[in-house]
Amino acid sequence: MVTHAPSRRVSQALYRQRAAHYDAELAAFEPLRRRALDGLALSPGSTVLDIGCGTGLSLPMLCQAVGEHGRVVGVEPCFDMIAQARRRGLLAGWPQLRLVHGDAVHARLPRRADAALFHFTHDVLQQPAALDHILGHLRPGAVVVACGLCWS
């Protein structure tokens, strides 16, 4: 398989540089995020995986959708990004939130999640081992939503 994805080290350096202004960069694409989250069709008590959760921009809507008895598991390999997601979660006090600092191939995940979100995670979607790992932690019939951009 031929891939043009940047190396993990290069990718991490780019995300570290972008972390401080990442939320502002993605503001114009919030309608896509909302549409992706609507596609998950979450209900109270659901468990959802937010793969490549970044700074946590999807977390408010995910936590609201699953309610206090659901679970939201965010996975993010970039320390600077997940640090912002942790701050966001601490300020909001979401009891259903668990954040995992690590890559999608090795992340410790719940055994049977109801849904998975891949929002702007083209690098993860190009890794068969990561997809096998994530999909192996979904219940049969789980909903998977992938959303991103294609630049010409």
Disulfide bonds with the S-S distance in Angstrom:
none
